[in-house]
Amino acid sequence: MGSRFTYDPEWLALSGAIPVSLTLPLRPEPYESRGLLPFLENLLPEGWLLELSTAKLKIPKDDAFGLLLATCADCVGAVEVLPDDSRQTG
């Protein structure tokens, strides 16, 4: 399992577009990683908030992807974490 970050083409077309992170410069090609991209990993709760989140959501602490999807759908700033609906299972 891996992660992919892609800038929205409308965002890239803005004259004042800025990257969400210095580690993810603006570009149309996706950034991909076998695990979580470091930028995404830094969005996860830590400490007491991790304890509270995993207990309330019933998500194992080692399920970074599940925790990311459950807690980061509406992050602060210009970032949304959404499942890839283009992949079909079955």
N, C-alpha and C positions, 0 to 999 in steps of 0.2 A: 504494500500500500504506500502511496506517496501523496505529495501535495503539489498543487499547481496554483500559481498566482498570475493573473493576466489583467493588464490594465484595460479598462473599457475604452473602445475606440473613440467614443464621444469625449472622454476625459483627455485622451491623447491629443485630440483636435483642438482643445482649448488653448488659447494663446498664453494663458497664465498657469497652465498645468504644472503641478509639482509632484515629485515622487512621494510615495507614502513613507519611504525610508531611503537613506543614502545607500543601503545595500541592494535596493531595487530601483535602479535608474529607469527613467521612462523609456519604454520600447514596446513595440507591438507584439513581440514574441513572448510566450509565457515563460515564467521562471518555474522550474520543476525540481523536486527533491525526492529522494527515496523515502524520507521521513517528513517531518514538518520543516518547512523553511524556518530559519531562525526568527525572522520577523513574526511569523505566525505563532511560534512557540512562546514568544514574549507577550503575546496577548492572553495567554492562559493565566488563570488565578493561581496564587501562591499562598503558602502559609495557612492561616486560619480560614481564608476565603476558599482555598482549595479543599480543605476539610469540609467546610459547610456545603460547597457546591457538589462535591462527589457524593456526600451523604444524601442531600436533598434530591439530587437527580438520579441517584442510584447508578452512577457511572464509576467503574474502577479507576483508581488514580493513575494507572498505567495506560489508560485509553485516551491518549492525547487527542486523537482525531474526534472521538465521541465528545470529549469535553469541549473541544474547539467548536464543533457544530452546535452544541447545546448552549454555550455561553457567549459566543461571539457572532451571532447572526446580525446583531446591531451594535457594532463596536463604536467607540468614540472616534470621531473623525470621519474620514472618507472611505472606511473599510467595511465591507460586508463579507462574512464567511458563509458560503452557501454550498450545499452538496452539488456535485456535478450531475445534473439531470440528463446529460447527453449519453451517459453510460447506462446500458440496459443489462439487467441480470436475468439469468434464466436461460 
